[in-house]
């Protein structure tokens, strides 16, 4: 019965549109936009048999993946529509459910409770922009009313169903938004988003999809021919976030990928991009608080299977990420325990050094694996282990194996070069990596992530200190400053767009350079270095803010949020995220174990490490400076970034095992490891 009514609506709408156009001679105006939100829709849902209208729309559109991440771990339908309304990440702050039913007021309506939403920052921005410009809009359904309401929650034209829409309105108003909630409604039968990955059976989901497809088709069939159509899967449908559908139908878009400069990806966009795209296409000024940019039609080659694989890849990373960090944490703790026992007995030092280098190779391997065409969790794990084995083998293969600092230089150098090269080539290695970021999370799609920053800073400082060891004095200081500032520039400029990383990196560089120069470190100097980092990154942000909105990164957009008063909420959210990491069972054990081993090894060298750590520092005072600089960057980075303990834990996970490998090689003891039986390992400074 319901499907019959929707089909009848299609027929009635077509007849009405034809009649009005012929009788009144209404001429199609330019800049028409239809925004169709289908919460819960992803690319696996669209088939020619079950969703013929969506199938045909996709075939005539540019298509891509939409990251619907707003404030929480999963995005509710209400939050998705509020984010469209605000043009920035927003949430209702209440139960995770559907938008409220609007209260009809003449031709329009009012969204109840709209002005009292505790976390809905910027709600009403889109509606206010339309009202200020005198632009007519039509909302169909509760979610669309949320998107088009002004700051008071009022919608000038509202219809509960597409059955109520007159064709004349579609030719008069340049913007129509419709909430197609047939797919998501069965998931919200209990009032809130289910806490399971999938609540419906395959047959139940297909039935819901058919209803959603029919309703979307009802509007698509009566839209004026020159209408730009935006269709988006605006929310999640369960406890697991997914990439969702994004489509843009306009001339020249067919068969192309759909992305945005907000993500620096030609096939991924975010919800605020929909807000900016709609306003831009209608010629309405985009408010400065809106963080989205217009969607961009990319290259040819758009295909359903490509977008389906993108989500599958993200899900594979998601399924193993927690396990991966748990394994890394366990390996780190076991390594320090076993190393402590063996070093006290002066036994198995060769194996301890080999294990230390192999363990430090894992971070770089977790990015390099994306050079391989892995397609399963098994392939991912095998690839990571394979790359770690290659890096370890190279570390002990060449003439550098004769030097205590040789393997450290190889591993730290590979780590730093991998991440620097990734920054310069579009960060394809960090995306969907176990130590990077995944597309569906929405935290970052380009530039330098927080964990990669920790590894880049640590790798760069360690490599610089190896060079400073060989060329002490002014040359060494210049190398530390030069390499450090270059890596810092990549991290904080438009290439890396990392705000907190620069603040943390500059003190680490300064401390390392001062120690190598033989200068004393004071709290005043540390504070000045931190201030310098803040000034530098502020300069990057201001320069970026002065660019056109579509060219800004989140650095420039943060300046806009500061000017508009929205920045405090962003900072508070990041602070809460940072504090949450301090309780992480995967991160804090690494910090505690590495720090405890390092402190004990320095305070009780003969008991903790058979003197290996002091031997490393005696062999290379520059290495001691680099380690202290790394710790400074790690601690500051932990305090100023939302990833918190993840930054310090990864810096320690790379630096401390490599430090121990140097100390073992530098020990003047008959049991020290010898890479070649004919060439003893000498504590040379070369």
C-alpha positions in Angstrom: 0.0 0.0 0.0 2.8 2.4 1.0 4.7 1.8 -2.2 1.6 2.3 -4.3 1.1 5.7 -2.7 4.7 6.7 -3.4 4.3 5.5 -7.0 1.1 7.5 -7.3 2.9 10.6 -5.9 5.4 10.2 -8.8 2.7 10.2 -11.4 0.8 13.1 -9.8 4.0 15.2 -9.5 4.9 14.6 -13.1 1.4 15.7 -14.2 1.4 18.8 -12.0 4.8 19.9 -13.2 3.9 19.5 -16.8 0.6 21.4 -16.3 2.2 24.3 -14.4 5.0 24.7 -16.9 2.6 24.8 -19.8 -0.1 27.0 -18.2 2.1 29.6 -16.6 5.1 29.4 -18.9 7.4 29.3 -15.9 11.0 29.5 -17.1 13.6 27.4 -15.3 15.8 29.5 -13.2 19.5 28.9 -12.7 21.1 27.8 -9.5 18.5 25.3 -8.4 19.7 22.7 -5.8 18.0 19.6 -4.4 19.6 18.1 -1.3 18.3 14.5 -0.7 19.5 13.0 2.6 19.2 9.2 2.9 20.6 8.5 6.4 22.3 5.1 6.7 22.8 4.6 2.9 26.1 3.1 1.8 27.4 1.9 -1.5 26.7 -1.8 -0.9 23.0 -0.9 -0.8 22.7 0.4 -4.3 21.7 -2.2 -6.9 19.7 -2.0 -10.1 17.1 -4.5 -8.8 16.4 -3.0 -5.4 17.1 0.7 -5.9 16.5 1.5 -9.6 16.1 5.3 -9.0 19.3 5.6 -6.9 21.1 3.4 -9.4 20.2 5.6 -12.3 21.0 8.8 -10.3 24.5 7.3 -9.5 25.1 6.4 -13.2 24.4 10.0 -14.2 26.4 11.6 -11.3 29.8 12.1 -9.9 30.1 9.7 -7.0 32.3 9.4 -4.0 32.5 8.4 -0.3 31.0 10.6 2.4 32.6 10.6 5.9 29.7 11.4 8.2 31.7 11.7 11.4 30.4 14.6 13.5 31.2 14.7 17.3 30.7 11.2 18.6 32.0 7.8 17.5 29.0 7.2 15.3 26.7 9.7 13.7 23.0 9.8 14.4 20.5 11.0 11.8 19.8 14.1 14.0 23.5 14.9 14.2 24.0 14.5 10.4 21.2 17.0 9.6 22.4 19.4 12.3 25.8 19.3 10.7 24.3 20.3 7.4 22.5 23.1 9.2 25.7 24.4 10.9 28.2 23.8 8.1 30.5 22.4 10.8 30.5 19.3 13.0 27.5 19.4 15.3 25.4 17.2 17.5 22.2 17.4 19.5 23.9 16.2 22.7 20.8 14.1 23.6 19.9 10.5 22.8 21.2 9.2 19.5 18.1 9.2 17.4 16.0 10.8 14.7 15.2 14.5 14.3 12.1 15.7 16.1 8.8 16.0 14.2 8.3 19.7 13.3 5.3 21.6 14.5 3.3 22.9 11.6 2.8 26.7 11.5 0.9 27.7 8.4 3.0 27.0 5.3 6.0 26.6 7.5 7.0 24.8 10.7 9.1 25.1 13.8 11.6 22.4 15.0 10.9 21.8 18.7 13.8 22.3 21.1 16.0 23.7 18.3 17.3 26.7 20.4 18.1 24.5 23.4 20.4 21.9 21.9 23.5 21.9 24.2 26.0 20.8 21.6 24.5 22.0 18.4 27.0 24.7 17.7 26.1 26.8 14.7 22.7 25.3 14.2 20.6 27.5 11.9 23.6 28.8 10.0 22.3 27.6 6.6 18.8 28.8 7.3 20.0 32.2 8.4 22.1 32.5 5.3 19.1 31.7 3.1 16.9 34.2 5.0 19.5 37.0 4.8 19.8 36.4 1.0 16.0 36.3 0.6 16.3 32.8 -1.0 13.3 30.6 -0.9 13.7 27.0 0.3 11.4 24.0 0.8 11.9 21.4 3.5 10.4 17.9 3.2 10.6 15.7 6.2 12.0 16.3 9.8 15.7 16.1 8.9 15.3 18.6 6.1 13.5 21.0 8.5 16.4 20.8 10.8 18.8 21.6 8.0 16.9 24.6 6.6 15.6 26.1 9.9 16.9 29.5 11.0 18.4 30.1 14.4 15.0 30.2 16.0 14.1 26.8 14.5 11.6 28.2 12.0 11.2 26.8 8.5 9.3 29.1 6.0 8.0 26.2 3.8 7.6 22.7 5.2 6.0 19.5 4.0 5.9 16.3 5.9 5.7 14.2 2.7 6.6 14.7 -1.0 3.0 14.1 -1.7 2.3 17.6 -0.4 4.7 19.4 -2.6 3.4 21.5 -5.5 5.3 21.5 -8.7 5.0 25.3 -8.7 7.1 25.5 -5.5 9.9 23.5 -7.2 10.1 26.1 -10.0 9.9 29.0 -7.6 12.3 28.0 -4.8 15.9 27.4 -5.8 16.5 25.0 -2.9 14.6 21.9 -1.8 15.8 19.5 0.9 14.2 16.1 1.6 14.7 13.7 4.4 14.4 10.2 3.1 14.2 8.3 6.4 12.6 5.1 5.2 16.0 3.2 5.4 17.0 4.5 8.9 13.5 4.4 10.6 13.6 0.6 11.2 16.9 1.0 13.1 15.4 3.6 15.3 12.3 1.6 16.3 13.5 1.7 19.9 14.0 5.5 19.8 17.8 5.4 19.6 20.5 4.1 17.3 21.1 0.3 18.0 24.3 -0.6 19.7 25.0 -3.5 17.3 26.7 -3.3 13.9 23.6 -4.5 12.0 20.1 -4.7 13.5 18.1 -5.7 10.4 18.2 -8.9 8.3 19.3 -8.6 4.7 15.6 -9.0 3.6 14.4 -6.3 6.0 17.1 -3.9 4.9 16.2 -4.5 1.2 12.5 -3.7 2.0 13.5 -0.5 3.7 15.8 0.4 0.8 13.0 -0.1 -1.7 10.8 2.4 0.2 13.6 4.9 0.4 14.3 4.5 -3.3 10.7 5.1 -4.2 10.5 8.2 -2.1 13.7 9.6 -3.6 12.5 8.7 -7.0 9.3 10.7 -6.4 11.2 13.9 -6.0 13.8 13.2 -8.7 11.0 12.6 -11.2 9.5 16.1 -10.8 12.6 18.2 -10.3 13.3 20.8 -13.1 15.8 19.5 -15.5 18.5 22.1 -14.6 18.5 21.2 -10.9 21.8 20.2 -9.3 21.1 17.1 -7.2 23.1 16.3 -4.1 22.3 12.9 -2.5 24.1 11.9 0.7 23.9 9.0 3.2 23.9 11.4 6.2 24.3 9.1 9.2 25.4 5.7 10.5 22.9 3.0 11.2 24.5 1.1 14.0 27.5 0.9 16.3 30.1 0.7 13.5 30.8 3.8 11.4 31.0 3.4 7.6 31.7 5.5 4.6 28.5 6.6 3.1 27.1 7.5 -0.3 27.8 10.9 -1.9 26.4 11.9 -5.4 26.4 15.1 -7.4 24.4 15.3 -10.6 25.1 18.3 -12.8 26.4 18.7 -16.4 29.8 17.1 -17.0 29.8 15.1 -13.7 28.7 11.7 -15.0 31.2 8.9 -14.4 33.6 11.0 -12.4 34.8 10.8 -8.8 33.5 13.2 -6.2 35.7 14.7 -3.5 36.6 18.0 -1.9 39.5 20.1 -0.9 38.4 19.7 2.7 39.8 16.2 2.6 42.4 16.7 -0.2 40.9 13.5 -1.7 39.2 13.2 -5.1 36.8 10.5 -3.8 36.0 11.6 -0.2 34.0 14.5 1.2 32.5 15.5 4.5 29.0 16.6 5.5 29.8 20.4 5.8 30.9 20.3 2.1 27.2 19.8 1.3 26.3 23.0 3.0 28.9 25.0 1.1 28.1 23.4 -2.2 24.4 24.2 -1.9 25.0 27.8 -1.0 27.7 28.3 -3.7 25.6 26.8 -6.5 22.7 29.2 -5.6 25.0 32.2 -5.4 24.4 32.7 -1.7 27.3 34.0 0.5 28.9 31.2 2.6 29.0 32.2 6.3 32.6 32.4 7.7 31.9 29.7 10.3 31.1 27.1 7.7 34.1 24.8 7.4 33.1 22.9 4.3 34.2 23.7 0.8 32.4 23.1 -2.5 32.4 19.5 -3.7 34.8 18.9 -6.6 34.2 16.7 -9.6 37.4 14.7 -10.1 38.8 12.3 -12.7 37.0 9.6 -14.6 37.0 6.1 -13.3 34.2 6.3 -10.7 32.8 2.8 -10.0 30.7 1.3 -7.3 33.2 -1.5 -6.6 36.0 1.1 -6.0 33.9 2.9 -3.4 32.8 -0.4 -1.9 36.4 -1.4 -1.6 37.2 1.9 0.1 34.8 1.1 2.9 35.9 -2.5 3.1 39.5 -1.3 3.5 38.6 1.1 6.2 36.6 -1.7 8.0 39.6 -4.0 7.8 41.8 -1.4 9.4 39.2 -0.7 12.0 38.9 -4.4 12.9 42.6 -4.9 13.5 43.7 -1.5 14.8 42.9 -2.2 18.4 44.5 -5.6 18.3 47.5 -4.2 16.6 48.2 -1.6 19.3 47.5 -4.2 21.9 50.1 -6.5 20.4 52.6 -3.7 20.1 52.0 -2.8 23.7 52.5 -6.4 24.8 55.6 -6.8 22.7 57.1 -3.6 24.1 56.4 -4.6 27.7 57.8 -8.1 27.2 60.8 -6.7 25.4 61.8 -4.6 28.4 61.2 -7.4 30.8 63.2 -9.9 28.9 65.9 -7.3 28.1 66.2 -6.5 31.8 66.7 -10.2 32.7 69.2 -10.9 29.9 71.2 -7.7 30.3 71.7 -8.3 34.0 73.2 -11.7 33.2 75.1 -10.4 30.2 73.5 -13.2 28.1 71.9 -13.2 24.7 72.9 -9.6 24.0 72.9 -10.2 20.2 69.3 -11.4 20.3 68.3 -8.4 22.5 69.8 -6.0 20.0 68.2 -7.8 17.1 64.8 -7.7 18.8 65.2 -4.0 19.6 65.8 -3.1 16.0 63.0 -5.3 14.7 60.6 -3.8 17.3 61.5 -0.3 16.2 61.0 -1.2 12.6 57.2 -2.0 13.1 56.0 1.7 12.9 57.6 2.3 9.5 56.4 -1.1 8.2 52.8 -0.2 9.2 52.9 2.6 6.5 55.0 0.9 3.9 52.5 -2.0 3.7 50.2 0.3 1.8 52.6 0.2 -1.1 51.4 -3.4 -1.5 48.0 -4.4 -2.9 46.8 -6.1 0.3 43.1 -7.0 0.4 42.5 -8.8 3.7 43.6 -8.6 7.3 45.9 -11.6 6.7 47.6 -9.8 3.8 47.9 -6.6 5.9 49.6 -8.5 8.8 51.9 -10.4 6.5 52.8 -7.2 4.7 53.7 -5.4 8.0 55.8 -8.3 9.2 57.5 -8.6 5.8 58.5 -4.9 5.7 59.7 -5.0 9.3 61.9 -8.0 8.4 63.3 -6.1 5.3 64.1 -3.0 7.4 65.8 -5.1 10.1 67.8 -7.0 7.5 69.0 -3.7 5.9 69.9 -2.3 9.3 72.3 -5.2 9.9 73.4 -5.8 6.2 75.7 -3.0 5.1 79.0 -1.6 6.4 77.0 0.5 8.9 76.5 -2.6 10.9 80.0 -2.2 12.3 79.0 1.0 14.0 76.9 1.1 17.1 74.8 3.9 15.6 74.4 2.2 12.3 71.2 0.2 12.7 69.7 3.1 14.6 70.4 5.4 11.7 68.8 3.0 9.2 65.6 2.5 11.1 65.2 6.1 12.2 66.1 7.2 8.6 63.6 4.9 7.0 60.9 6.0 9.4 61.5 9.7 8.8 61.9 9.4 5.0 58.7 7.2 4.7 56.6 9.8 6.5 58.2 12.8 4.8 57.8 11.2 1.4 54.2 10.4 2.2 53.6 14.0 3.0 55.0 15.1 -0.3 53.0 12.6 -2.3 49.5 13.1 -0.8 49.6 11.0 2.4 48.4 7.8 0.7 50.4 5.7 3.2 48.8 7.2 6.3 45.2 6.9 5.0 43.8 3.5 6.1 46.9 2.4 8.0 47.0 0.9 11.5 49.1 3.8 12.8 47.5 6.4 10.6 43.9 7.4 10.2 40.9 5.8 8.5 38.6 7.6 6.2 35.3 6.8 8.0 36.5 8.3 11.3 36.7 11.7 9.8 39.4 13.1 12.0 41.9 13.7 9.1 42.2 12.7 5.5 45.4 14.4 4.5 48.5 15.8 6.0 50.2 14.6 9.2 48.3 12.6 11.8 49.3 12.7 15.4 51.0 9.3 15.7 52.9 9.9 12.4 54.0 13.2 13.7 55.5 11.5 16.8 57.4 9.1 14.5 58.6 11.8 12.1 59.9 14.0 14.9 61.6 11.1 16.6 63.1 9.7 13.4 64.3 13.1 12.3 65.9 14.0 15.6 67.7 10.6 15.9 69.0 10.8 12.4 70.2 14.4 13.0 72.0 13.3 16.1 73.8 10.5 14.3 75.2 13.1 11.9 76.0 15.4 14.8 77.9 12.5 16.4 80.1 12.3 13.2 80.4 16.1 12.9 80.3 17.6 16.4 80.2 21.3 17.1 78.7 23.9 14.9 78.1 21.6 12.0 76.2 19.2 14.2 74.1 22.0 15.6 73.4 23.3 12.1 72.4 19.8 11.0 69.9 19.3 13.9 68.4 22.8 13.3 68.3 22.3 9.5 66.8 18.8 9.3 64.5 19.6 12.3 63.1 22.8 10.8 62.6 21.2 7.4 60.7 18.3 8.9 58.8 20.8 11.1 57.9 22.9 8.0 56.5 19.8 6.2 54.5 19.0 9.3 53.0 22.4 9.9 52.7 23.9 6.4 49.9 23.3 3.9 51.6 19.9 3.2 51.2 18.5 6.7 48.6 21.0 8.3 49.5 19.8 11.8 48.8 22.4 14.4 49.9 20.8 17.6 52.8 19.0 16.0 54.7 22.3 15.4 54.1 23.5 18.9 55.7 20.2 20.1 58.4 19.9 17.5 60.1 23.2 18.0 61.0 22.7 21.7 62.4 19.3 20.8 64.6 20.7 18.1 65.7 23.6 20.3 66.6 21.3 23.2 68.6 18.9 21.0 70.5 21.7 19.3 71.3 23.5 22.6 72.6 20.3 24.3 74.8 19.5 21.3 76.1 23.0 21.5 77.0 22.5 25.1 74.4 24.9 26.5 72.4 24.4 29.6 68.6 24.0 29.4 66.3 26.0 31.7 62.6 26.3 32.1 62.8 29.8 30.5 64.5 28.4 27.4 61.9 25.6 27.2 59.1 28.1 27.5 60.6 30.4 24.9 60.9 27.4 22.5 57.3 26.4 23.1 56.2 30.0 22.5 58.3 30.0 19.3 56.4 26.9 18.1 53.1 28.5 18.9 54.1 31.7 16.9 55.3 29.6 13.9 52.2 27.5 13.7 50.0 30.6 14.1 51.8 32.1 11.2 51.1 29.0 9.1 47.5 29.3 10.1 47.1 33.0 9.4 48.7 32.7 6.0 46.4 29.8 5.2 43.3 31.7 6.5 44.1 34.5 4.0 43.7 32.1 1.1 40.3 31.7 -0.6 37.9 29.5 1.5 38.1 26.6 -0.9 41.9 26.5 -0.6 42.1 26.6 3.2 43.1 23.7 5.3 41.8 23.1 8.9 44.6 25.4 10.0 43.1 28.4 8.3 39.6 27.3 9.2 40.7 27.2 12.9 41.6 30.9 12.6 38.1 31.6 11.4 36.7 29.7 14.4 38.8 31.8 16.7 37.5 35.0 15.1 33.9 33.7 15.3 34.2 32.5 18.9 33.8 28.8 18.0 37.4 27.8 18.8 36.8 27.2 22.5 34.5 24.3 21.8 37.1 22.7 19.5 39.9 23.1 22.1 37.7 21.7 24.8 36.7 18.6 22.7 40.4 18.0 22.0 41.3 18.4 25.6 38.7 15.8 26.7 40.0 13.4 24.0 43.6 13.9 25.2 42.6 13.1 28.8 40.8 10.0 27.6 44.0 8.6 26.1 45.6 8.6 29.6 43.4 5.6 30.4 44.1 3.7 27.2 45.2 0.1 28.0 47.1 0.0 24.7 49.0 3.3 25.0 49.9 3.8 28.7 51.7 0.5 29.2 54.1 1.5 26.5 54.7 4.8 28.2 55.1 3.3 31.6 57.3 0.4 30.6 59.6 2.4 28.4 59.9 5.3 30.9 60.5 3.0 33.8 63.2 1.1 32.0 64.9 4.3 30.8 64.8 5.9 34.3 65.9 2.8 36.1 68.7 2.2 33.5 70.1 5.6 34.1 69.7 5.6 37.9 70.9 2.0 38.4 72.8 1.3 35.2 74.5 -1.9 36.3 71.3 -3.4 37.7 68.9 -2.5 34.9 70.9 -2.7 31.7 74.4 -3.9 32.5 75.4 -0.4 31.8 74.1 -0.4 28.2 72.2 2.9 28.4 75.1 4.8 30.0 77.5 3.1 27.4 75.3 4.5 24.6 75.5 8.0 26.1 79.3 7.8 26.6 79.7 6.5 23.1 77.5 9.4 21.7 76.7 12.4 23.8 74.8 13.7 20.7 72.5 10.7 21.0 71.7 11.6 24.6 70.8 15.1 23.4 68.5 13.6 20.7 66.8 11.4 23.2 66.1 14.3 25.5 64.8 16.3 22.6 62.6 13.5 21.6 61.2 13.2 25.1 60.5 16.9 25.2 58.6 16.8 21.9 56.7 13.7 23.0 55.6 15.2 26.3 54.6 18.5 24.8 52.9 16.7 22.0 50.9 14.6 24.4 49.7 17.8 26.2 48.7 19.8 23.1 47.1 17.2 20.9 43.9 15.2 21.2 45.8 11.9 20.7 47.5 12.5 24.0 49.4 9.5 25.2 49.6 8.0 21.7 52.2 10.6 20.8 54.5 10.0 23.7 54.0 6.2 23.5 55.0 6.0 19.9 58.0 8.3 20.3 59.2 6.0 23.1 58.4 2.9 21.2 60.8 4.0 18.4 63.5 5.7 20.4 64.1 3.6 23.5 64.7 0.2 21.8 67.1 1.9 19.3 68.9 3.5 22.2 69.3 0.1 23.8 70.6 -1.4 20.6 73.3 1.3 20.5 74.2 0.7 24.1 74.6 -3.1 23.7 76.9 -2.5 20.7 78.9 0.0 22.6 79.5 -2.2 25.6 83.2 -3.1 25.9 82.4 -6.8 26.8 83.3 -10.1 25.3 79.6 -11.0 24.9 78.8 -8.0 22.8 77.2 -8.9 19.4 79.3 -9.0 16.3 77.5 -8.7 13.0 80.5 -10.3 11.2 82.8 -12.9 12.8 85.8 -11.3 11.1 85.0 -7.7 11.9 84.5 -6.9 15.6 82.0 -4.1 16.6 84.1 -1.2 17.8 82.8 1.8 19.7 83.9 4.2 17.0 82.6 7.7 16.6 82.7 7.5 12.9 
